[in-house]
Amino acid sequence: MELTHLTAVSSVDGRYGPKTTDLRAYFSEFALIKYRVHVEIEYFIALCELPLPQLADFDQSLFAQLRNISSEFSLDDASVIKETEKTTNHDVKAVEYFIKEKFDGLGLEKYKEFIHFGLTSQDINNTATPLMLKEGLEQVILPTLAKVLDKLKIQSAAWKDIPMLAKTHGQPASPTMLGKEIHVFVNRLENQLNLLKQVPYSSKFGGATGNMNAHHVAYPETDWNAFAESFVKNYLGLERSYPTTQIEHYDNLAACFDGLKRINTILLDLSKDVWQYVAMNYFKQKIKAGEVGSSAMPHKVNPIDFENAEGNLGIANALLEHLAAKLPISRLQRDLTDSTVLRVIGVPLAHMQISFESLIKGLGKLELNQAAIDADLEENWAVVAEAIQTILRREGFPKPYEALKELTRTNSKITKNSISEFVENLHVSDEVKMELKKISPFNYTGIY
């Protein structure tokens, strides 16, 4: 069966394929092969610029042509490598053979044995993977998240003067400001983004077991650790982990995934809160012509964007949890389980991308229903009891908490009038009574 959006097994390439297209340049099999080619080419150039004695006469004006091998890498090129892999049964070796053939075509046969010189496959995989992740996050995921943040900032500012009944434990509580409640999520997201950006993109580059054995035995006079540090930093824009076994120890990668999980968790919290506000009628949703909310109930406009975000964020976090827990563990100097799971790092990111797009869409459809918010405040005058008893404490009034407790729990309905009557019967000065009567659910909102 031909692979299409309708036949794909995974929803990230099927139903949601149009939302995840941009990630294919960073997390597909094609992308992995292309990044491997990129690392191999940059490594060869670095050896020339060292230079190794046998590469001292390499014409450096050809570097641009070498870099074109990766920058102009095509699906046809990837297919050639996959065909070679059927024989080698080794994906990185197939990349090496591909580049050697390109050298033959450029008349560089003399130098081709220095492609992949002294390296093991993980020197390529453990540099290609963090580079893919770094650029995929910077070019796709984080810019989309920034759009979510921008939307929240706009709404927080627009609603900063809207008083709203708070709900703690699901019960009416001291009023707050709607804009402030949205800003809480802005602040949380920005804090976690700052932490995420502090996590280095680390890579392993050190030969078969991390000690540059082959390099050192061939050229013992060269400082290969200094070379490796320079190559990873200056040619790839990554940080080198040292010392390592045959593979990257993935501690920073796990920290990155944990950071992404926390961001997703905050957005899960946001999705559930907005869903609840819609259910409480605090928000209405803009209706798009032709859309159907329910197959049976024509009146419904369901908060599906926030439900979609919640579901996809949950899937993303489940996968990120496994990646963060599994990757730092490897038997002795290396086993192959890391290679297997690294191939799916694009999947949780795709589910994140889907959820971010849903949140942008859902937030854009929200319309403030201030009448419902105001009605809820008017129905809950009991929430000013906290304010009244606090001022009475200030005035030295005996047992103010108990007095307000009796009022609010014995009266079936607390209204503006019942509060006013209670205040009028208090044994306090007229000035204090006037102060207390000015308090309402609409102005008892603290500072923000």
Phi and psi in degrees as a GROMACS rama.xvg file:
@    title "Ramachandran Plot"
@    xaxis  label "Phi"
@    yaxis  label "Psi"
@TYPE xy
-67.7257  138.4  GLU-2
-77.5994  118.645  LEU-3
-138.924  179.987  THR-4
-61.7468  -24.7177  HIS-5
-86.5815  -22.3681  LEU-6
-107.826  -7.05198  THR-7
-62.7762  139.939  ALA-8
-71.7571  -42.6419  VAL-9
-87.4509  138.808  SER-10
-66.3382  -24.7231  SER-11
-68.8346  -25.8607  VAL-12
-102.945  -11.0553  ASP-13
-100.479  -102.037  GLY-14
-52.5908  -41.9154  ARG-15
-99.9646  12.9945  TYR-16
-50.2527  -45.0033  GLY-17
-59.9217  -24.7277  PRO-18
-84.3678  -16.5863  LYS-19
-113.496  5.95201  THR-20
-54.0309  -42.0374  THR-21
-63.7985  -22.1701  ASP-22
-77.3099  -16.1828  LEU-23
-64.3415  -27.812  ARG-24
-70.2876  -10.7749  ALA-25
-122.552  -24.9062  TYR-26
-129.804  9.74639  PHE-27
-85.1266  170.793  SER-28
-62.2942  -39.9133  GLU-29
-56.9158  -46.2731  PHE-30
-62.1726  -43.2996  ALA-31
-59.5722  -45.1968  LEU-32
-63.6561  -43.8359  ILE-33
-61.9575  -42.924  LYS-34
-66.5337  -34.4546  TYR-35
-61.9624  -45.0532  ARG-36
-59.3194  -43.1525  VAL-37
-58.1039  -47.7898  HIS-38
-63.4009  -43.7514  VAL-39
-61.1378  -42.5379  GLU-40
-65.9336  -46.1078  ILE-41
-63.7473  -34.996  GLU-42
-65.1109  -45.2163  TYR-43
-60.7998  -43.0927  PHE-44
-62.8249  -40.0217  ILE-45
-63.2375  -38.0088  ALA-46
-65.225  -37.1698  LEU-47
-65.972  -37.7564  CYS-48
-82.5335  -10.7315  GLU-49
-59.3036  -49.4708  LEU-50
-97.1353  158.63  PRO-51
-71.2189  147.304  LEU-52
-53.6537  -41.3787  PRO-53
-73.1728  -9.77594  GLN-54
-112.263  4.79623  LEU-55
-63.9874  -27.6458  ALA-56
-95.0746  8.35623  ASP-57
-66.3686  132.171  PHE-58
-72.223  105.701  ASP-59
-68.3774  -13.2653  GLN-60
-68.9367  -12.1345  SER-61
-86.2851  -4.98118  LEU-62
-57.8752  -38.1833  PHE-63
-61.5957  -40.4607  ALA-64
-66.549  -37.1296  GLN-65
-64.4901  -42.6797  LEU-66
-68.5399  -25.4546  ARG-67
-64.2823  -25.518  ASN-68
-59.3872  -37.6756  ILE-69
-91.4913  -40.0268  SER-70
-68.1508  -29.3454  SER-71
-105.067  19.3302  GLU-72
-59.789  132.863  PHE-73
-119.485  169.986  SER-74
-61.6325  -34.8094  LEU-75
-63.6777  -40.2419  ASP-76
-61.4421  -44.1076  ASP-77
-62.5297  -37.6854  ALA-78
-64.7444  -38.2048  SER-79
-60.767  -44.4688  VAL-80
-64.856  -43.0002  ILE-81
-63.2284  -35.4858  LYS-82
-66.0995  -41.3776  GLU-83
-63.8825  -36.6218  THR-84
-61.6489  -27.8217  GLU-85
-60.5887  -30.2533  LYS-86
-87.8785  -46.845  THR-87
-74.0365  -27.3931  THR-88
54.9235  29.8358  ASN-89
-147.942  115.326  HIS-90
-67.4418  -41.1719  ASP-91
-72.4502  -35.7956  VAL-92
-63.6531  -35.4978  LYS-93
-63.9109  -35.3912  ALA-94
-64.5583  -44.1625  VAL-95
-58.0765  -46.045  GLU-96
-63.7079  -37.1915  TYR-97
-60.4264  -46.4512  PHE-98
-67.6249  -37.0134  ILE-99
-61.4361  -38.6061  LYS-100
-64.8965  -37.6151  GLU-101
-64.0663  -37.8514  LYS-102
-63.5834  -40.9649  PHE-103
-57.5295  -43.0858  ASP-104
-66.1374  -24.4827  GLY-105
-95.3147  2.8909  LEU-106
72.9406  30.5039  GLY-107
-111.34  30.2183  LEU-108
-54.8174  -33.8523  GLU-109
-57.9978  -28.3298  LYS-110
-107.485  -3.90482  TYR-111
-70.1135  -19.3346  LYS-112
-74.0618  -5.3142  GLU-113
-93.1622  1.86514  PHE-114
-73.1675  128.693  ILE-115
64.1887  25.4497  HIS-116
-63.1846  122.154  PHE-117
72.3615  4.37987  GLY-118
-97.4776  160.502  LEU-119
-110.334  165.424  THR-120
-59.0016  -31.909  SER-121
-71.589  -20.6363  GLN-122
-63.4992  -29.3653  ASP-123
-85.8434  -48.127  ILE-124
-63.1823  -41.5497  ASN-125
-82.141  1.55465  ASN-126
-107.419  -38.5336  THR-127
-63.534  -42.9775  ALA-128
-64.3923  -51.1552  THR-129
-64.9344  -29.634  PRO-130
-68.5035  -41.0704  LEU-131
-59.5092  -47.0174  MET-132
-63.5961  -46.2631  LEU-133
-56.3481  -50.788  LYS-134
-73.9675  -33.7875  GLU-135
-64.5927  -41.2208  GLY-136
-67.5077  -47.0552  LEU-137
-69.0645  -32.8233  GLU-138
-93.7674  -24.6149  GLN-139
-124.968  -60.9217  VAL-140
-65.7582  -53.2941  ILE-141
-67.7477  -37.0861  LEU-142
-62.3912  -35.7235  PRO-143
-69.6438  -40.2269  THR-144
-61.7162  -37.1685  LEU-145
-60.9137  -33.5346  ALA-146
-67.2734  -37.402  LYS-147
-62.0724  -46.9641  VAL-148
-60.9409  -43.754  LEU-149
-60.9386  -40.9316  ASP-150
-63.2522  -42.4368  LYS-151
-65.6338  -38.6071  LEU-152
-64.5421  -41.8529  LYS-153
-62.41  -44.2263  ILE-154
-71.1399  -36.3893  GLN-155
-61.2829  -42.673  SER-156
-68.3861  -40.7238  ALA-157
-65.8545  -30.9224  ALA-158
-107.974  17.637  TRP-159
-65.5808  -23.5875  LYS-160
-104.308  15.4946  ASP-161
-95.835  106.941  ILE-162
-70.3738  147.539  PRO-163
-149.163  140.78  MET-164
-67.8484  127.493  LEU-165
-82.9375  158.091  ALA-166
-130.8  108.879  LYS-167
-108.321  132.78  THR-168
58.987  23.1357  HIS-169
79.1818  4.61483  GLY-170
-110.149  153.751  GLN-171
-55.7132  133.098  PRO-172
-137.693  177.864  ALA-173
-49.8565  131.578  SER-174
-59.1005  156.895  PRO-175
-136.764  -171.881  THR-176
-113.434  133.61  MET-177
-58.3504  -43.0085  LEU-178
-61.1999  -36.7807  GLY-179
-65.7688  -40.4443  LYS-180
-64.4283  -35.2817  GLU-181
-71.0731  -38.0167  ILE-182
-65.0317  -27.7499  HIS-183
-55.3329  -43.9791  VAL-184
-68.9236  -37.3729  PHE-185
-58.7247  -48.8136  VAL-186
-62.6743  -43.6563  ASN-187
-62.7458  -44.3149  ARG-188
-64.4875  -43.5139  LEU-189
-63.8064  -39.3322  GLU-190
-62.4288  -43.5545  ASN-191
-72.0936  -32.935  GLN-192
-63.6899  -40.441  LEU-193
-62.6464  -40.7964  ASN-194
-65.7151  -42.8092  LEU-195
-59.6921  -40.5825  LEU-196
-70.1108  -13.1012  LYS-197
-84.5955  -12.0665  GLN-198
-80.0521  122.276  VAL-199
-70.5394  152.457  PRO-200
-90.6336  99.1766  TYR-201
-96.1123  150.73  SER-202
-142.398  151.135  SER-203
-95.3932  134.134  LYS-204
-151.725  98.0781  PHE-205
-163.419  17.274  GLY-206
83.9744  -167.968  GLY-207
-55.3088  -43.2644  ALA-208
-127.971  21.7065  THR-209
91.9653  2.04097  GLY-210
-109.498  10.4323  ASN-211
54.3181  36.8904  MET-212
-55.3024  -53.4805  ASN-213
-64.8919  -39.7386  ALA-214
-62.3434  -45.7427  HIS-215
-67.0206  -39.8688  HIS-216
-68.8796  -31.1968  VAL-217
-80.3757  -37.526  ALA-218
-136.837  74.4731  TYR-219
-64.1025  -19.8799  PRO-220
-81.6171  -12.3171  GLU-221
-86.4445  138.749  THR-222
-82.6678  89.7405  ASP-223
-72.9691  -28.5878  TRP-224
-67.0438  -40.2268  ASN-225
-64.8752  -39.7653  ALA-226
-61.2371  -46.0474  PHE-227
-63.0748  -41.7337  ALA-228
-59.9393  -45.7349  GLU-229
-66.4621  -42.4087  SER-230
-61.4121  -49.9643  PHE-231
-63.9078  -39.901  VAL-232
-78.1198  -49.6734  LYS-233
-87.4918  -27.4129  ASN-234
-96.4629  -29.7446  TYR-235
-114.01  -17.0219  LEU-236
74.4571  28.5905  GLY-237
-117.719  178.279  LEU-238
-112.492  136.346  GLU-239
-86.2991  129.311  ARG-240
-81.5058  133.785  SER-241
-157.292  133.644  TYR-242
-80.2866  163.679  PRO-243
-139.297  172.162  THR-244
-86.1315  -146.468  THR-245
-70.7444  -19.7806  GLN-246
-125.605  159.852  ILE-247
-57.6261  141.483  GLU-248
-83.9147  -7.07657  HIS-249
66.3164  12.6168  TYR-250
-63.5694  -42.8546  ASP-251
-70.9737  -32.7435  ASN-252
-64.1634  -40.906  LEU-253
-63.4881  -39.2888  ALA-254
-63.5621  -38.4352  ALA-255
-61.68  -46.4818  CYS-256
-65.4475  -37.1612  PHE-257
-64.409  -39.0181  ASP-258
-63.4173  -41.1857  GLY-259
-64.8466  -37.71  LEU-260
-60.0202  -43.5407  LYS-261
-64.8795  -39.989  ARG-262
-60.5155  -45.0317  ILE-263
-62.7109  -38.4032  ASN-264
-64.0732  -39.6829  THR-265
-62.5779  -41.6649  ILE-266
-70.6081  -30.4187  LEU-267
-61.5635  -44.8414  LEU-268
-60.6387  -44.2704  ASP-269
-60.6408  -46.6841  LEU-270
-59.0707  -42.6015  SER-271
-69.8141  -38.3291  LYS-272
-65.9914  -46.3407  ASP-273
-64.163  -40.344  VAL-274
-55.0678  -44.2122  TRP-275
-67.2008  -39.2893  GLN-276
-62.9331  -37.4965  TYR-277
-63.984  -42.4589  VAL-278
-63.5423  -31.9178  ALA-279
-82.6503  -1.33059  MET-280
72.5224  15.4546  ASN-281
-69.1697  -29.7697  TYR-282
-122.093  141.796  PHE-283
-105.626  166.427  LYS-284
-119.42  134.514  GLN-285
-61.5233  136.698  LYS-286
-98.6444  129.088  ILE-287
-96.0982  132.846  LYS-288
-54.7027  130.25  ALA-289
94.3825  -18.0247  GLY-290
-74.0335  147.091  GLU-291
-119.422  128.355  VAL-292
-83.953  -33.2584  GLY-293
-146.76  142.484  SER-294
-72.3945  -16.3666  SER-295
-116.766  -27.0902  ALA-296
-117.703  100.732  MET-297
-61.4686  -22.9921  PRO-298
-78.2541  -14.5645  HIS-299
-81.4521  139.5  LYS-300
-125.905  96.5173  VAL-301
-80.0483  148.202  ASN-302
-80.5374  57.9305  PRO-303
-67.9429  -28.3852  ILE-304
-65.4362  -38.4588  ASP-305
-75.8921  -31.1697  PHE-306
-69.7151  -40.0051  GLU-307
-62.3278  -44.5628  ASN-308
-61.1538  -45.2429  ALA-309
-59.2104  -45.4415  GLU-310
-64.861  -44.4672  GLY-311
-71.255  -34.576  ASN-312
-65.3765  -36.5149  LEU-313
-64.5244  -43.3843  GLY-314
-63.664  -44.4535  ILE-315
-57.5254  -45.526  ALA-316
-68.2465  -34.0581  ASN-317
-62.0471  -42.3754  ALA-318
-71.8608  -41.8576  LEU-319
-63.4924  -35.2885  LEU-320
-60.997  -45.2024  GLU-321
-65.4406  -45.1288  HIS-322
-60.2724  -45.4709  LEU-323
-67.2401  -32.2813  ALA-324
-82.6327  -34.2649  ALA-325
-84.9733  -45.5808  LYS-326
-59.2513  -37.3062  LEU-327
-71.7548  -1.31019  PRO-328
-109.66  123.466  ILE-329
-146.49  140.509  SER-330
-70.1502  123.506  ARG-331
48.8265  -129.52  LEU-332
-80.4649  -17.237  GLN-333
174.908  137.011  ARG-334
-129.456  177.775  ASP-335
-95.1369  1.50994  LEU-336
-66.1426  -29.4117  THR-337
-64.7007  -39.1884  ASP-338
-60.2534  -39.7376  SER-339
-63.8142  -48.2682  THR-340
-79.0146  -26.6875  VAL-341
-62.9549  -24.1766  LEU-342
-70.186  -11.6847  ARG-343
-107.8  10.1678  VAL-344
-63.5528  -22.976  ILE-345
-72.4162  -20.1849  GLY-346
-69.1987  -51.5017  VAL-347
-63.2374  -33.5146  PRO-348
-66.8286  -34.8949  LEU-349
-64.799  -42.4908  ALA-350
-65.4566  -33.7654  HIS-351
-64.3783  -45.5441  MET-352
-58.9823  -42.2377  GLN-353
-61.5286  -44.5729  ILE-354
-67.0037  -39.6796  SER-355
-61.9265  -43.9479  PHE-356
-62.2464  -38.7181  GLU-357
-65.441  -40.3078  SER-358
-66.0257  -41.7867  LEU-359
-58.8529  -45.0382  ILE-360
-65.2879  -46.5142  LYS-361
-64.8508  -43.612  GLY-362
-63.7555  -33.5118  LEU-363
-70.2266  -18.1737  GLY-364
-93.0215  -7.73915  LYS-365
-72.8718  134.788  LEU-366
-125.713  126.257  GLU-367
-64.3661  130.197  LEU-368
-108.831  79.5475  ASN-369
-64.9713  -27.7899  GLN-370
-61.5431  -41.308  ALA-371
-69.2184  -39.2174  ALA-372
-63.6683  -45.2299  ILE-373
-65.608  -38.6559  ASP-374
-63.7562  -38.1314  ALA-375
-65.901  -39.5212  ASP-376
-64.0894  -43.9858  LEU-377
-64.0743  -30.7231  GLU-378
-79.8273  -5.2138  GLU-379
-132.933  56.4674  ASN-380
-64.6799  -17.0151  TRP-381
-60.5909  -21.6028  ALA-382
-70.8157  -13.9361  VAL-383
-81.7894  -2.36116  VAL-384
-57.7861  -37.7188  ALA-385
-59.1482  -45.483  GLU-386
-62.5386  -44.1137  ALA-387
-65.25  -46.5721  ILE-388
-67.9868  -27.6822  GLN-389
-69.866  -42.3586  THR-390
-66.7214  -37.7761  ILE-391
-64.5447  -35.0426  LEU-392
-60.5929  -44.3428  ARG-393
-57.8324  -35.7687  ARG-394
-86.4429  0.227463  GLU-395
77.592  18.5158  GLY-396
-66.8776  135.457  PHE-397
-71.291  131.113  PRO-398
46.1024  57.2947  LYS-399
-67.2027  -36.9584  PRO-400
-60.4669  -45.2696  TYR-401
-65.1686  -36.7501  GLU-402
-64.4928  -43.0129  ALA-403
-72.8858  -32.3024  LEU-404
-63.0923  -42.5868  LYS-405
-64.8831  -41.1458  GLU-406
-61.6624  -50.7709  LEU-407
-77.7974  -20.8948  THR-408
-101.295  -14.4602  ARG-409
-99.8098  -27.2055  THR-410
-79.8942  134.563  ASN-411
-70.8986  -29.4557  SER-412
-142.805  118.988  LYS-413
-95.0231  123.899  ILE-414
-126.054  175.534  THR-415
-57.7749  -38.9753  LYS-416
-70.5273  -41.4411  ASN-417
-67.9839  -34.5647  SER-418
-65.5219  -44.1304  ILE-419
-62.4197  -40.9658  SER-420
-65.3498  -40.8869  GLU-421
-61.4818  -44.3612  PHE-422
-65.3234  -40.3734  VAL-423
-62.5386  -30.3549  GLU-424
-88.4417  0.514546  ASN-425
-74.857  146.696  LEU-426
-89.2998  71.1753  HIS-427
-136.646  171.355  VAL-428
-68.7453  160.587  SER-429
-62.7669  -34.1315  ASP-430
-62.5296  -42.033  GLU-431
-68.4303  -40.4179  VAL-432
-59.6113  -41.5376  LYS-433
-64.2812  -40.5023  MET-434
-61.167  -42.6464  GLU-435
-69.388  -35.9194  LEU-436
-71.4601  -18.6935  LYS-437
-76.6347  -15.478  LYS-438
-79.3351  132.342  ILE-439
-141.098  167.052  SER-440
-61.7346  -18.5362  PRO-441
-85.8959  -19.4615  PHE-442
-119.713  -6.2176  ASN-443
-86.1622  69.7442  TYR-444
-121.009  8.71064  THR-445
68.8716  -151.294  GLY-446
-120.772  140.882  ILE-447
